[in-house]
Amino acid sequence: MSIGRNRPISNALMLNPHQLESSYRSWQARRPQLFRPSDITPPMALNTRVCIFVIAEGQEHPIKLCNALHDSTLPKSIISKSKAVATRGAIRSNAPTTLIDHTGTSHISTSVISLRWYYDDGTQTFPETFYIVDKISANDTTDGNSSRPEARDHGHWDAILRGTAEPPSAALGPQVNPICAAPPGIDPRRERERKERAETNQQKFEREKELQAKKIRDAFALKQAGSGKRG
């Protein structure tokens, strides 16, 4: 008597290697989202108004730039002179450089400043060399995502990020080693360093406390031993 039931043979087992390869390629082509490289992020809307924070090396408090733009064509990031000065970072002279944004507007810069920046509520900070210009005229050709009053500062941008700068979709998403999110207005990198220092100090305190307790126990044991000899 036969044990078990007859099961149909899978079609895949009946295909030769060439047919299997063709079938797999066809299946792969119908599901491109499953094979997108991990380092490629979905494109953001062109010329998007964003809110970022910038901070200079050696400074504790970041500067909030609510009226910033992620430009689709700008080759270098730029920042207004007033905002650059507000960061208290080191400003360096630079050969006159002309940068053209997506509206065709030319921005002339003769100085630069190195800052770290991150998106509002972002999980990462990014180093960036900003080219400083006196004022950045804001021609309203953005995607219109923001209607906040502070996003329309008398027709001028605080800063414009270059087209290849990290888009929000990448900077706000979870990463392999993200910088812990910090409350708005606090630099995540410095907040992480502060927590690490606090943890180190706590460990040092625990070691010193244990050492002191050991000294007390040893002194007490020595005293007890002395009392026993006298007895």
PyMOL CGO cylinders between C-alpha atoms (Angstrom):
from pymol import cmd
from pymol.cgo import CYLINDER

trace = [
    CYLINDER, 0.00, 0.00, 0.00, 1.31, 3.41, -0.95, 0.3, 1, 1, 1, 1, 1, 1,
    CYLINDER, 1.31, 3.41, -0.95, 2.30, 5.69, 1.88, 0.3, 1, 1, 1, 1, 1, 1,
    CYLINDER, 2.30, 5.69, 1.88, 1.51, 9.41, 1.55, 0.3, 1, 1, 1, 1, 1, 1,
    CYLINDER, 1.51, 9.41, 1.55, -0.08, 11.19, -1.35, 0.3, 1, 1, 1, 1, 1, 1,
    CYLINDER, -0.08, 11.19, -1.35, 1.17, 11.91, -4.82, 0.3, 1, 1, 1, 1, 1, 1,
    CYLINDER, 1.17, 11.91, -4.82, 2.26, 15.55, -5.07, 0.3, 1, 1, 1, 1, 1, 1,
    CYLINDER, 2.26, 15.55, -5.07, 2.48, 17.51, -8.31, 0.3, 1, 1, 1, 1, 1, 1,
    CYLINDER, 2.48, 17.51, -8.31, 6.02, 18.22, -9.47, 0.3, 1, 1, 1, 1, 1, 1,
    CYLINDER, 6.02, 18.22, -9.47, 6.88, 21.94, -9.33, 0.3, 1, 1, 1, 1, 1, 1,
    CYLINDER, 6.88, 21.94, -9.33, 7.14, 23.59, -12.74, 0.3, 1, 1, 1, 1, 1, 1,
    CYLINDER, 7.14, 23.59, -12.74, 10.45, 25.10, -11.61, 0.3, 1, 1, 1, 1, 1, 1,
    CYLINDER, 10.45, 25.10, -11.61, 11.98, 21.61, -11.32, 0.3, 1, 1, 1, 1, 1, 1,
    CYLINDER, 11.98, 21.61, -11.32, 11.01, 20.88, -14.91, 0.3, 1, 1, 1, 1, 1, 1,
    CYLINDER, 11.01, 20.88, -14.91, 12.76, 23.97, -16.34, 0.3, 1, 1, 1, 1, 1, 1,
    CYLINDER, 12.76, 23.97, -16.34, 16.31, 23.89, -17.65, 0.3, 1, 1, 1, 1, 1, 1,
    CYLINDER, 16.31, 23.89, -17.65, 18.85, 26.46, -16.33, 0.3, 1, 1, 1, 1, 1, 1,
    CYLINDER, 18.85, 26.46, -16.33, 18.29, 28.83, -19.28, 0.3, 1, 1, 1, 1, 1, 1,
    CYLINDER, 18.29, 28.83, -19.28, 14.53, 28.83, -18.72, 0.3, 1, 1, 1, 1, 1, 1,
    CYLINDER, 14.53, 28.83, -18.72, 15.02, 29.39, -14.98, 0.3, 1, 1, 1, 1, 1, 1,
    CYLINDER, 15.02, 29.39, -14.98, 17.26, 32.39, -15.67, 0.3, 1, 1, 1, 1, 1, 1,
    CYLINDER, 17.26, 32.39, -15.67, 14.74, 33.91, -18.08, 0.3, 1, 1, 1, 1, 1, 1,
    CYLINDER, 14.74, 33.91, -18.08, 11.91, 33.35, -15.61, 0.3, 1, 1, 1, 1, 1, 1,
    CYLINDER, 11.91, 33.35, -15.61, 13.92, 34.99, -12.81, 0.3, 1, 1, 1, 1, 1, 1,
    CYLINDER, 13.92, 34.99, -12.81, 14.81, 38.01, -14.97, 0.3, 1, 1, 1, 1, 1, 1,
    CYLINDER, 14.81, 38.01, -14.97, 11.17, 38.45, -15.92, 0.3, 1, 1, 1, 1, 1, 1,
    CYLINDER, 11.17, 38.45, -15.92, 10.12, 38.28, -12.27, 0.3, 1, 1, 1, 1, 1, 1,
    CYLINDER, 10.12, 38.28, -12.27, 12.87, 40.75, -11.30, 0.3, 1, 1, 1, 1, 1, 1,
    CYLINDER, 12.87, 40.75, -11.30, 11.79, 43.24, -13.98, 0.3, 1, 1, 1, 1, 1, 1,
    CYLINDER, 11.79, 43.24, -13.98, 8.24, 43.24, -12.60, 0.3, 1, 1, 1, 1, 1, 1,
    CYLINDER, 8.24, 43.24, -12.60, 9.51, 44.09, -9.09, 0.3, 1, 1, 1, 1, 1, 1,
    CYLINDER, 9.51, 44.09, -9.09, 12.24, 46.75, -9.48, 0.3, 1, 1, 1, 1, 1, 1,
    CYLINDER, 12.24, 46.75, -9.48, 11.59, 48.15, -6.00, 0.3, 1, 1, 1, 1, 1, 1,
    CYLINDER, 11.59, 48.15, -6.00, 12.96, 44.95, -4.47, 0.3, 1, 1, 1, 1, 1, 1,
    CYLINDER, 12.96, 44.95, -4.47, 16.30, 45.38, -6.19, 0.3, 1, 1, 1, 1, 1, 1,
    CYLINDER, 16.30, 45.38, -6.19, 16.96, 49.10, -5.69, 0.3, 1, 1, 1, 1, 1, 1,
    CYLINDER, 16.96, 49.10, -5.69, 20.47, 49.58, -4.23, 0.3, 1, 1, 1, 1, 1, 1,
    CYLINDER, 20.47, 49.58, -4.23, 20.35, 50.57, -0.57, 0.3, 1, 1, 1, 1, 1, 1,
    CYLINDER, 20.35, 50.57, -0.57, 22.36, 53.74, -1.14, 0.3, 1, 1, 1, 1, 1, 1,
    CYLINDER, 22.36, 53.74, -1.14, 19.83, 55.18, -3.59, 0.3, 1, 1, 1, 1, 1, 1,
    CYLINDER, 19.83, 55.18, -3.59, 17.06, 57.26, -2.09, 0.3, 1, 1, 1, 1, 1, 1,
    CYLINDER, 17.06, 57.26, -2.09, 13.82, 58.33, -3.74, 0.3, 1, 1, 1, 1, 1, 1,
    CYLINDER, 13.82, 58.33, -3.74, 14.17, 61.76, -5.37, 0.3, 1, 1, 1, 1, 1, 1,
    CYLINDER, 14.17, 61.76, -5.37, 12.75, 64.68, -3.41, 0.3, 1, 1, 1, 1, 1, 1,
    CYLINDER, 12.75, 64.68, -3.41, 10.50, 67.31, -4.92, 0.3, 1, 1, 1, 1, 1, 1,
    CYLINDER, 10.50, 67.31, -4.92, 12.51, 69.76, -6.99, 0.3, 1, 1, 1, 1, 1, 1,
    CYLINDER, 12.51, 69.76, -6.99, 13.42, 73.07, -5.36, 0.3, 1, 1, 1, 1, 1, 1,
    CYLINDER, 13.42, 73.07, -5.36, 11.89, 72.32, -1.99, 0.3, 1, 1, 1, 1, 1, 1,
    CYLINDER, 11.89, 72.32, -1.99, 11.66, 74.82, 0.86, 0.3, 1, 1, 1, 1, 1, 1,
    CYLINDER, 11.66, 74.82, 0.86, 13.21, 73.28, 3.98, 0.3, 1, 1, 1, 1, 1, 1,
    CYLINDER, 13.21, 73.28, 3.98, 14.08, 74.17, 7.57, 0.3, 1, 1, 1, 1, 1, 1,
    CYLINDER, 14.08, 74.17, 7.57, 17.62, 73.43, 8.70, 0.3, 1, 1, 1, 1, 1, 1,
    CYLINDER, 17.62, 73.43, 8.70, 20.01, 74.13, 11.57, 0.3, 1, 1, 1, 1, 1, 1,
    CYLINDER, 20.01, 74.13, 11.57, 23.65, 75.11, 11.08, 0.3, 1, 1, 1, 1, 1, 1,
    CYLINDER, 23.65, 75.11, 11.08, 26.44, 75.14, 13.65, 0.3, 1, 1, 1, 1, 1, 1,
    CYLINDER, 26.44, 75.14, 13.65, 30.07, 76.24, 13.48, 0.3, 1, 1, 1, 1, 1, 1,
    CYLINDER, 30.07, 76.24, 13.48, 32.99, 74.32, 14.92, 0.3, 1, 1, 1, 1, 1, 1,
    CYLINDER, 32.99, 74.32, 14.92, 33.52, 75.10, 18.59, 0.3, 1, 1, 1, 1, 1, 1,
    CYLINDER, 33.52, 75.10, 18.59, 30.07, 76.61, 19.07, 0.3, 1, 1, 1, 1, 1, 1,
    CYLINDER, 30.07, 76.61, 19.07, 27.42, 75.21, 21.41, 0.3, 1, 1, 1, 1, 1, 1,
    CYLINDER, 27.42, 75.21, 21.41, 24.21, 76.56, 19.91, 0.3, 1, 1, 1, 1, 1, 1,
    CYLINDER, 24.21, 76.56, 19.91, 23.00, 76.00, 16.33, 0.3, 1, 1, 1, 1, 1, 1,
    CYLINDER, 23.00, 76.00, 16.33, 21.34, 78.68, 14.23, 0.3, 1, 1, 1, 1, 1, 1,
    CYLINDER, 21.34, 78.68, 14.23, 17.89, 77.87, 12.86, 0.3, 1, 1, 1, 1, 1, 1,
    CYLINDER, 17.89, 77.87, 12.86, 17.30, 78.69, 9.19, 0.3, 1, 1, 1, 1, 1, 1,
    CYLINDER, 17.30, 78.69, 9.19, 13.58, 78.27, 8.56, 0.3, 1, 1, 1, 1, 1, 1,
    CYLINDER, 13.58, 78.27, 8.56, 13.75, 79.99, 5.21, 0.3, 1, 1, 1, 1, 1, 1,
    CYLINDER, 13.75, 79.99, 5.21, 16.09, 77.65, 3.34, 0.3, 1, 1, 1, 1, 1, 1,
    CYLINDER, 16.09, 77.65, 3.34, 15.85, 75.97, -0.05, 0.3, 1, 1, 1, 1, 1, 1,
    CYLINDER, 15.85, 75.97, -0.05, 17.05, 72.67, -1.49, 0.3, 1, 1, 1, 1, 1, 1,
    CYLINDER, 17.05, 72.67, -1.49, 17.88, 73.73, -5.05, 0.3, 1, 1, 1, 1, 1, 1,
    CYLINDER, 17.88, 73.73, -5.05, 17.90, 71.24, -7.90, 0.3, 1, 1, 1, 1, 1, 1,
    CYLINDER, 17.90, 71.24, -7.90, 20.78, 72.75, -9.88, 0.3, 1, 1, 1, 1, 1, 1,
    CYLINDER, 20.78, 72.75, -9.88, 22.94, 74.87, -7.57, 0.3, 1, 1, 1, 1, 1, 1,
    CYLINDER, 22.94, 74.87, -7.57, 26.49, 73.39, -7.62, 0.3, 1, 1, 1, 1, 1, 1,
    CYLINDER, 26.49, 73.39, -7.62, 27.53, 74.74, -4.20, 0.3, 1, 1, 1, 1, 1, 1,
    CYLINDER, 27.53, 74.74, -4.20, 25.57, 75.59, -1.06, 0.3, 1, 1, 1, 1, 1, 1,
    CYLINDER, 25.57, 75.59, -1.06, 25.24, 79.29, -0.23, 0.3, 1, 1, 1, 1, 1, 1,
    CYLINDER, 25.24, 79.29, -0.23, 24.30, 81.22, 2.92, 0.3, 1, 1, 1, 1, 1, 1,
    CYLINDER, 24.30, 81.22, 2.92, 23.43, 84.86, 3.52, 0.3, 1, 1, 1, 1, 1, 1,
    CYLINDER, 23.43, 84.86, 3.52, 26.13, 86.98, 5.12, 0.3, 1, 1, 1, 1, 1, 1,
    CYLINDER, 26.13, 86.98, 5.12, 23.97, 87.86, 8.14, 0.3, 1, 1, 1, 1, 1, 1,
    CYLINDER, 23.97, 87.86, 8.14, 23.30, 84.19, 8.93, 0.3, 1, 1, 1, 1, 1, 1,
    CYLINDER, 23.30, 84.19, 8.93, 26.95, 83.24, 8.40, 0.3, 1, 1, 1, 1, 1, 1,
    CYLINDER, 26.95, 83.24, 8.40, 28.05, 85.92, 10.86, 0.3, 1, 1, 1, 1, 1, 1,
    CYLINDER, 28.05, 85.92, 10.86, 25.39, 84.75, 13.34, 0.3, 1, 1, 1, 1, 1, 1,
    CYLINDER, 25.39, 84.75, 13.34, 27.03, 81.30, 13.53, 0.3, 1, 1, 1, 1, 1, 1,
    CYLINDER, 27.03, 81.30, 13.53, 30.26, 82.89, 14.86, 0.3, 1, 1, 1, 1, 1, 1,
    CYLINDER, 30.26, 82.89, 14.86, 32.22, 80.54, 12.67, 0.3, 1, 1, 1, 1, 1, 1,
    CYLINDER, 32.22, 80.54, 12.67, 35.52, 81.30, 10.95, 0.3, 1, 1, 1, 1, 1, 1,
    CYLINDER, 35.52, 81.30, 10.95, 34.96, 83.08, 7.62, 0.3, 1, 1, 1, 1, 1, 1,
    CYLINDER, 34.96, 83.08, 7.62, 37.65, 82.60, 4.98, 0.3, 1, 1, 1, 1, 1, 1,
    CYLINDER, 37.65, 82.60, 4.98, 38.33, 84.70, 1.89, 0.3, 1, 1, 1, 1, 1, 1,
    CYLINDER, 38.33, 84.70, 1.89, 37.83, 82.97, -1.44, 0.3, 1, 1, 1, 1, 1, 1,
    CYLINDER, 37.83, 82.97, -1.44, 38.37, 83.79, -5.09, 0.3, 1, 1, 1, 1, 1, 1,
    CYLINDER, 38.37, 83.79, -5.09, 35.23, 85.43, -6.59, 0.3, 1, 1, 1, 1, 1, 1,
    CYLINDER, 35.23, 85.43, -6.59, 32.84, 82.62, -7.45, 0.3, 1, 1, 1, 1, 1, 1,
    CYLINDER, 32.84, 82.62, -7.45, 29.59, 82.89, -9.41, 0.3, 1, 1, 1, 1, 1, 1,
    CYLINDER, 29.59, 82.89, -9.41, 26.91, 80.30, -8.67, 0.3, 1, 1, 1, 1, 1, 1,
    CYLINDER, 26.91, 80.30, -8.67, 23.65, 80.01, -10.60, 0.3, 1, 1, 1, 1, 1, 1,
    CYLINDER, 23.65, 80.01, -10.60, 20.48, 78.56, -9.06, 0.3, 1, 1, 1, 1, 1, 1,
    CYLINDER, 20.48, 78.56, -9.06, 17.51, 76.88, -10.77, 0.3, 1, 1, 1, 1, 1, 1,
    CYLINDER, 17.51, 76.88, -10.77, 15.88, 80.25, -11.56, 0.3, 1, 1, 1, 1, 1, 1,
    CYLINDER, 15.88, 80.25, -11.56, 18.95, 81.43, -13.46, 0.3, 1, 1, 1, 1, 1, 1,
    CYLINDER, 18.95, 81.43, -13.46, 19.83, 83.92, -10.72, 0.3, 1, 1, 1, 1, 1, 1,
    CYLINDER, 19.83, 83.92, -10.72, 23.58, 84.49, -10.26, 0.3, 1, 1, 1, 1, 1, 1,
    CYLINDER, 23.58, 84.49, -10.26, 25.07, 84.65, -6.77, 0.3, 1, 1, 1, 1, 1, 1,
    CYLINDER, 25.07, 84.65, -6.77, 28.58, 86.05, -6.37, 0.3, 1, 1, 1, 1, 1, 1,
    CYLINDER, 28.58, 86.05, -6.37, 30.65, 84.96, -3.37, 0.3, 1, 1, 1, 1, 1, 1,
    CYLINDER, 30.65, 84.96, -3.37, 34.10, 86.03, -2.18, 0.3, 1, 1, 1, 1, 1, 1,
    CYLINDER, 34.10, 86.03, -2.18, 34.19, 84.14, 1.12, 0.3, 1, 1, 1, 1, 1, 1,
    CYLINDER, 34.19, 84.14, 1.12, 33.24, 80.76, 2.57, 0.3, 1, 1, 1, 1, 1, 1,
    CYLINDER, 33.24, 80.76, 2.57, 32.43, 79.22, 5.94, 0.3, 1, 1, 1, 1, 1, 1,
    CYLINDER, 32.43, 79.22, 5.94, 32.57, 75.59, 7.08, 0.3, 1, 1, 1, 1, 1, 1,
    CYLINDER, 32.57, 75.59, 7.08, 29.51, 74.48, 9.03, 0.3, 1, 1, 1, 1, 1, 1,
    CYLINDER, 29.51, 74.48, 9.03, 27.62, 71.34, 9.97, 0.3, 1, 1, 1, 1, 1, 1,
    CYLINDER, 27.62, 71.34, 9.97, 23.93, 71.29, 9.17, 0.3, 1, 1, 1, 1, 1, 1,
    CYLINDER, 23.93, 71.29, 9.17, 20.91, 69.09, 9.77, 0.3, 1, 1, 1, 1, 1, 1,
    CYLINDER, 20.91, 69.09, 9.77, 17.21, 69.13, 9.02, 0.3, 1, 1, 1, 1, 1, 1,
    CYLINDER, 17.21, 69.13, 9.02, 14.71, 70.15, 11.67, 0.3, 1, 1, 1, 1, 1, 1,
    CYLINDER, 14.71, 70.15, 11.67, 13.92, 66.87, 13.50, 0.3, 1, 1, 1, 1, 1, 1,
    CYLINDER, 13.92, 66.87, 13.50, 16.72, 65.21, 11.50, 0.3, 1, 1, 1, 1, 1, 1,
    CYLINDER, 16.72, 65.21, 11.50, 18.83, 62.28, 12.70, 0.3, 1, 1, 1, 1, 1, 1,
    CYLINDER, 18.83, 62.28, 12.70, 22.11, 63.15, 10.98, 0.3, 1, 1, 1, 1, 1, 1,
    CYLINDER, 22.11, 63.15, 10.98, 24.44, 66.13, 10.63, 0.3, 1, 1, 1, 1, 1, 1,
    CYLINDER, 24.44, 66.13, 10.63, 26.44, 66.88, 7.49, 0.3, 1, 1, 1, 1, 1, 1,
    CYLINDER, 26.44, 66.88, 7.49, 29.63, 68.91, 6.98, 0.3, 1, 1, 1, 1, 1, 1,
    CYLINDER, 29.63, 68.91, 6.98, 29.28, 71.61, 4.35, 0.3, 1, 1, 1, 1, 1, 1,
    CYLINDER, 29.28, 71.61, 4.35, 31.25, 74.51, 2.93, 0.3, 1, 1, 1, 1, 1, 1,
    CYLINDER, 31.25, 74.51, 2.93, 28.81, 77.37, 2.42, 0.3, 1, 1, 1, 1, 1, 1,
    CYLINDER, 28.81, 77.37, 2.42, 29.62, 80.17, -0.01, 0.3, 1, 1, 1, 1, 1, 1,
    CYLINDER, 29.62, 80.17, -0.01, 28.66, 83.49, 1.56, 0.3, 1, 1, 1, 1, 1, 1,
    CYLINDER, 28.66, 83.49, 1.56, 26.65, 86.07, -0.37, 0.3, 1, 1, 1, 1, 1, 1,
    CYLINDER, 26.65, 86.07, -0.37, 25.30, 89.41, 0.82, 0.3, 1, 1, 1, 1, 1, 1,
    CYLINDER, 25.30, 89.41, 0.82, 21.64, 88.53, 0.24, 0.3, 1, 1, 1, 1, 1, 1,
    CYLINDER, 21.64, 88.53, 0.24, 19.86, 85.65, -1.49, 0.3, 1, 1, 1, 1, 1, 1,
    CYLINDER, 19.86, 85.65, -1.49, 16.84, 86.81, -3.44, 0.3, 1, 1, 1, 1, 1, 1,
    CYLINDER, 16.84, 86.81, -3.44, 13.91, 84.39, -3.23, 0.3, 1, 1, 1, 1, 1, 1,
    CYLINDER, 13.91, 84.39, -3.23, 12.05, 84.04, -6.50, 0.3, 1, 1, 1, 1, 1, 1,
    CYLINDER, 12.05, 84.04, -6.50, 8.95, 82.03, -5.53, 0.3, 1, 1, 1, 1, 1, 1,
    CYLINDER, 8.95, 82.03, -5.53, 9.34, 79.02, -7.84, 0.3, 1, 1, 1, 1, 1, 1,
    CYLINDER, 9.34, 79.02, -7.84, 9.40, 76.34, -5.14, 0.3, 1, 1, 1, 1, 1, 1,
    CYLINDER, 9.40, 76.34, -5.14, 6.98, 73.48, -4.69, 0.3, 1, 1, 1, 1, 1, 1,
    CYLINDER, 6.98, 73.48, -4.69, 4.96, 75.57, -2.25, 0.3, 1, 1, 1, 1, 1, 1,
    CYLINDER, 4.96, 75.57, -2.25, 5.16, 73.09, 0.62, 0.3, 1, 1, 1, 1, 1, 1,
    CYLINDER, 5.16, 73.09, 0.62, 5.37, 75.86, 3.21, 0.3, 1, 1, 1, 1, 1, 1,
    CYLINDER, 5.37, 75.86, 3.21, 2.99, 78.73, 3.92, 0.3, 1, 1, 1, 1, 1, 1,
    CYLINDER, 2.99, 78.73, 3.92, 4.56, 79.70, 7.23, 0.3, 1, 1, 1, 1, 1, 1,
    CYLINDER, 4.56, 79.70, 7.23, 5.13, 83.44, 7.73, 0.3, 1, 1, 1, 1, 1, 1,
    CYLINDER, 5.13, 83.44, 7.73, 8.78, 82.88, 8.68, 0.3, 1, 1, 1, 1, 1, 1,
    CYLINDER, 8.78, 82.88, 8.68, 9.34, 81.14, 5.34, 0.3, 1, 1, 1, 1, 1, 1,
    CYLINDER, 9.34, 81.14, 5.34, 8.85, 84.40, 3.48, 0.3, 1, 1, 1, 1, 1, 1,
    CYLINDER, 8.85, 84.40, 3.48, 11.48, 86.68, 5.00, 0.3, 1, 1, 1, 1, 1, 1,
    CYLINDER, 11.48, 86.68, 5.00, 11.06, 89.78, 2.84, 0.3, 1, 1, 1, 1, 1, 1,
    CYLINDER, 11.06, 89.78, 2.84, 11.84, 87.86, -0.34, 0.3, 1, 1, 1, 1, 1, 1,
    CYLINDER, 11.84, 87.86, -0.34, 15.22, 86.49, 0.76, 0.3, 1, 1, 1, 1, 1, 1,
    CYLINDER, 15.22, 86.49, 0.76, 16.51, 83.02, 1.56, 0.3, 1, 1, 1, 1, 1, 1,
    CYLINDER, 16.51, 83.02, 1.56, 18.61, 82.29, 4.64, 0.3, 1, 1, 1, 1, 1, 1,
    CYLINDER, 18.61, 82.29, 4.64, 20.52, 79.64, 2.72, 0.3, 1, 1, 1, 1, 1, 1,
    CYLINDER, 20.52, 79.64, 2.72, 20.28, 77.41, -0.34, 0.3, 1, 1, 1, 1, 1, 1,
    CYLINDER, 20.28, 77.41, -0.34, 21.54, 73.82, -0.33, 0.3, 1, 1, 1, 1, 1, 1,
    CYLINDER, 21.54, 73.82, -0.33, 23.28, 72.49, -3.42, 0.3, 1, 1, 1, 1, 1, 1,
    CYLINDER, 23.28, 72.49, -3.42, 21.43, 70.06, -5.65, 0.3, 1, 1, 1, 1, 1, 1,
    CYLINDER, 21.43, 70.06, -5.65, 23.49, 67.07, -4.51, 0.3, 1, 1, 1, 1, 1, 1,
    CYLINDER, 23.49, 67.07, -4.51, 23.03, 67.74, -0.79, 0.3, 1, 1, 1, 1, 1, 1,
    CYLINDER, 23.03, 67.74, -0.79, 21.29, 65.02, 1.22, 0.3, 1, 1, 1, 1, 1, 1,
    CYLINDER, 21.29, 65.02, 1.22, 17.51, 65.25, 0.70, 0.3, 1, 1, 1, 1, 1, 1,
    CYLINDER, 17.51, 65.25, 0.70, 15.10, 65.00, 3.65, 0.3, 1, 1, 1, 1, 1, 1,
    CYLINDER, 15.10, 65.00, 3.65, 14.06, 61.50, 2.59, 0.3, 1, 1, 1, 1, 1, 1,
    CYLINDER, 14.06, 61.50, 2.59, 17.60, 60.29, 3.32, 0.3, 1, 1, 1, 1, 1, 1,
    CYLINDER, 17.60, 60.29, 3.32, 18.49, 62.51, 6.26, 0.3, 1, 1, 1, 1, 1, 1,
    CYLINDER, 18.49, 62.51, 6.26, 15.29, 61.92, 8.23, 0.3, 1, 1, 1, 1, 1, 1,
    CYLINDER, 15.29, 61.92, 8.23, 15.10, 58.16, 7.72, 0.3, 1, 1, 1, 1, 1, 1,
    CYLINDER, 15.10, 58.16, 7.72, 16.71, 55.57, 10.03, 0.3, 1, 1, 1, 1, 1, 1,
    CYLINDER, 16.71, 55.57, 10.03, 20.37, 54.83, 9.29, 0.3, 1, 1, 1, 1, 1, 1,
    CYLINDER, 20.37, 54.83, 9.29, 22.79, 52.07, 10.27, 0.3, 1, 1, 1, 1, 1, 1,
    CYLINDER, 22.79, 52.07, 10.27, 24.53, 54.33, 12.80, 0.3, 1, 1, 1, 1, 1, 1,
    CYLINDER, 24.53, 54.33, 12.80, 22.26, 57.36, 13.21, 0.3, 1, 1, 1, 1, 1, 1,
    CYLINDER, 22.26, 57.36, 13.21, 23.06, 60.24, 15.51, 0.3, 1, 1, 1, 1, 1, 1,
    CYLINDER, 23.06, 60.24, 15.51, 20.48, 60.15, 18.26, 0.3, 1, 1, 1, 1, 1, 1,
    CYLINDER, 20.48, 60.15, 18.26, 17.71, 62.64, 17.64, 0.3, 1, 1, 1, 1, 1, 1,
    CYLINDER, 17.71, 62.64, 17.64, 17.88, 65.71, 19.85, 0.3, 1, 1, 1, 1, 1, 1,
    CYLINDER, 17.88, 65.71, 19.85, 15.19, 68.25, 20.73, 0.3, 1, 1, 1, 1, 1, 1,
    CYLINDER, 15.19, 68.25, 20.73, 14.81, 71.06, 18.17, 0.3, 1, 1, 1, 1, 1, 1,
    CYLINDER, 14.81, 71.06, 18.17, 17.49, 73.70, 18.66, 0.3, 1, 1, 1, 1, 1, 1,
    CYLINDER, 17.49, 73.70, 18.66, 20.11, 71.26, 19.97, 0.3, 1, 1, 1, 1, 1, 1,
    CYLINDER, 20.11, 71.26, 19.97, 22.95, 69.94, 17.82, 0.3, 1, 1, 1, 1, 1, 1,
    CYLINDER, 22.95, 69.94, 17.82, 22.58, 66.11, 17.77, 0.3, 1, 1, 1, 1, 1, 1,
    CYLINDER, 22.58, 66.11, 17.77, 26.34, 65.56, 17.55, 0.3, 1, 1, 1, 1, 1, 1,
    CYLINDER, 26.34, 65.56, 17.55, 27.06, 67.71, 20.61, 0.3, 1, 1, 1, 1, 1, 1,
    CYLINDER, 27.06, 67.71, 20.61, 24.14, 66.15, 22.48, 0.3, 1, 1, 1, 1, 1, 1,
    CYLINDER, 24.14, 66.15, 22.48, 25.62, 62.70, 21.85, 0.3, 1, 1, 1, 1, 1, 1,
    CYLINDER, 25.62, 62.70, 21.85, 29.06, 63.89, 23.03, 0.3, 1, 1, 1, 1, 1, 1,
    CYLINDER, 29.06, 63.89, 23.03, 27.47, 65.36, 26.17, 0.3, 1, 1, 1, 1, 1, 1,
    CYLINDER, 27.47, 65.36, 26.17, 25.78, 62.04, 26.96, 0.3, 1, 1, 1, 1, 1, 1,
    CYLINDER, 25.78, 62.04, 26.96, 29.03, 60.15, 26.39, 0.3, 1, 1, 1, 1, 1, 1,
    CYLINDER, 29.03, 60.15, 26.39, 30.87, 62.48, 28.78, 0.3, 1, 1, 1, 1, 1, 1,
    CYLINDER, 30.87, 62.48, 28.78, 28.14, 62.06, 31.39, 0.3, 1, 1, 1, 1, 1, 1,
    CYLINDER, 28.14, 62.06, 31.39, 28.35, 58.27, 31.07, 0.3, 1, 1, 1, 1, 1, 1,
    CYLINDER, 28.35, 58.27, 31.07, 32.16, 58.37, 31.40, 0.3, 1, 1, 1, 1, 1, 1,
    CYLINDER, 32.16, 58.37, 31.40, 31.93, 60.57, 34.49, 0.3, 1, 1, 1, 1, 1, 1,
    CYLINDER, 31.93, 60.57, 34.49, 29.34, 58.25, 36.04, 0.3, 1, 1, 1, 1, 1, 1,
    CYLINDER, 29.34, 58.25, 36.04, 31.59, 55.23, 35.46, 0.3, 1, 1, 1, 1, 1, 1,
    CYLINDER, 31.59, 55.23, 35.46, 34.53, 57.09, 37.01, 0.3, 1, 1, 1, 1, 1, 1,
    CYLINDER, 34.53, 57.09, 37.01, 32.39, 57.99, 40.03, 0.3, 1, 1, 1, 1, 1, 1,
    CYLINDER, 32.39, 57.99, 40.03, 31.32, 54.36, 40.49, 0.3, 1, 1, 1, 1, 1, 1,
    CYLINDER, 31.32, 54.36, 40.49, 34.95, 53.17, 40.34, 0.3, 1, 1, 1, 1, 1, 1,
    CYLINDER, 34.95, 53.17, 40.34, 36.07, 55.77, 42.89, 0.3, 1, 1, 1, 1, 1, 1,
    CYLINDER, 36.07, 55.77, 42.89, 33.16, 54.89, 45.17, 0.3, 1, 1, 1, 1, 1, 1,
    CYLINDER, 33.16, 54.89, 45.17, 34.03, 51.20, 45.02, 0.3, 1, 1, 1, 1, 1, 1,
    CYLINDER, 34.03, 51.20, 45.02, 37.70, 51.97, 45.71, 0.3, 1, 1, 1, 1, 1, 1,
    CYLINDER, 37.70, 51.97, 45.71, 36.77, 54.09, 48.72, 0.3, 1, 1, 1, 1, 1, 1,
    CYLINDER, 36.77, 54.09, 48.72, 34.48, 51.34, 50.04, 0.3, 1, 1, 1, 1, 1, 1,
    CYLINDER, 34.48, 51.34, 50.04, 37.30, 48.81, 49.66, 0.3, 1, 1, 1, 1, 1, 1,
    CYLINDER, 37.30, 48.81, 49.66, 39.66, 51.05, 51.65, 0.3, 1, 1, 1, 1, 1, 1,
    CYLINDER, 39.66, 51.05, 51.65, 37.09, 51.30, 54.44, 0.3, 1, 1, 1, 1, 1, 1,
    CYLINDER, 37.09, 51.30, 54.44, 36.57, 47.51, 54.47, 0.3, 1, 1, 1, 1, 1, 1,
    CYLINDER, 36.57, 47.51, 54.47, 40.32, 46.89, 54.54, 0.3, 1, 1, 1, 1, 1, 1,
    CYLINDER, 40.32, 46.89, 54.54, 40.83, 49.37, 57.39, 0.3, 1, 1, 1, 1, 1, 1,
    CYLINDER, 40.83, 49.37, 57.39, 37.99, 47.79, 59.35, 0.3, 1, 1, 1, 1, 1, 1,
    CYLINDER, 37.99, 47.79, 59.35, 39.38, 44.29, 58.79, 0.3, 1, 1, 1, 1, 1, 1,
    CYLINDER, 39.38, 44.29, 58.79, 42.84, 45.45, 59.90, 0.3, 1, 1, 1, 1, 1, 1,
    CYLINDER, 42.84, 45.45, 59.90, 41.36, 47.00, 63.03, 0.3, 1, 1, 1, 1, 1, 1,
    CYLINDER, 41.36, 47.00, 63.03, 39.45, 43.80, 63.78, 0.3, 1, 1, 1, 1, 1, 1,
    CYLINDER, 39.45, 43.80, 63.78, 42.61, 41.76, 63.34, 0.3, 1, 1, 1, 1, 1, 1,
    CYLINDER, 42.61, 41.76, 63.34, 44.47, 44.03, 65.74, 0.3, 1, 1, 1, 1, 1, 1,
    CYLINDER, 44.47, 44.03, 65.74, 41.72, 43.74, 68.34, 0.3, 1, 1, 1, 1, 1, 1,
    CYLINDER, 41.72, 43.74, 68.34, 41.86, 39.96, 68.09, 0.3, 1, 1, 1, 1, 1, 1,
    CYLINDER, 41.86, 39.96, 68.09, 45.60, 39.88, 68.77, 0.3, 1, 1, 1, 1, 1, 1,
    CYLINDER, 45.60, 39.88, 68.77, 45.23, 42.11, 71.84, 0.3, 1, 1, 1, 1, 1, 1,
    CYLINDER, 45.23, 42.11, 71.84, 42.50, 39.83, 73.15, 0.3, 1, 1, 1, 1, 1, 1,
]
cmd.load_cgo(trace, "trace")
